[in-house]
C-alpha cells in the first residue's frame, strides 16, 4: 500500500523521469515558456519554482546548485543573472499553467507553462 507518494511517475523509470525533468527545466529557462502535457507541466512547476528560489539567493553556492541541475551552463547563467533578480520581491508563484488544447494523436491535454512577469 503506497503512502505519501511524492510525485507522479509519468510511466518512466526513476532515471528517465529525472532526465526528463532536467531537460524540461533547461528548455523552460531557455525559452521562458514551453508547451507540454498538463501532467508534466504540473510536475515541472515544483522543480522550476525551487530553482528560481535557489537562484534568487545569488551567492556562489546557489549558483553551483542551479548549474548542477540544469544541463546548459548558459541557461544557468541566464537564470541567475536575468530571471531570478526579476523575482526578488515575489515570495512565490513564479509560473503560470494555461490549458490550451487536446493533442489530436493521443488526446493528451496540453498546457503552456510560462513565467509570470
Secondary structure, 3 states (H helix, E strand, C coil): CCCCCCCCCCCCCHHHHHHHHHHHHHHHHHHCEEEEEHHHHHHHHHHHHHHHHHHHHCCHHHHHHHHHHCCCHHHHHHHHHHHHHHHCCCCCCCEEEEEEEECCCCCCEEEEEEECC
